[in-house]
Amino acid sequence: MKTRRQLWLVLSLVVLAAAAATAPAQELWTARYPLCAGGQVTVANVQGFIRVEGWDRAEVEIVALKNAEEGLGRFPSVEVGVEHSEESVDIRTFYPADGAPAVQMDYL
């Protein structure tokens, strides 16, 4: 009886480890920048979607979600870059020169 429980525990751990290894990895990044009334926001993104909402604050909030099917460890250099002043906020996703097609950056 004890052997069956041990076998069941080992099999359960193997299944959980396999599920975790195949699950897409995600990384959340957030930031806020001041922006005057009438200021301009630009977003450049190669792969992923962009969602924009207006609000009554004199700032821009950026929420970016990096998704990778094969784990983020393989693509650490896919990053969000921001240049900002009071009049503008320019947001861009930077990919490595050799490409990272399995990575998607979504701006929420």
Steps between C-alpha positions, in 0.01 A plus 500: 500500500781740589674426169188596303481836679866566430456407135191724476692790658793459261272480195307808616822699539617395154171609343506834683860564395419421137198733505707782649774451240257525207295791637571836337719728711390855573666811638313817599659846477335827611603865516350850516626817335374860523333641189355847455153568357517467122812282524570221253542126559648265239536122521707283264446128538581219257319206655209533743206728551463855627208621709464872573262663746465866588474638853501835679854488643807690381695179457531188287489154655664221303417138571688252282469122511778294339387150394732223383394151401839348577588687820630851547851382585571454131394859415611730786596777258144569378431823689282807522680826425357841594610850408301772673464869562208705629371531143544143376541136597645265237471127575675233295556126527863407438577154359850354462665526158469123443125518570274346760189388314363298792467812718193724499483836680146612582433856616198494724 
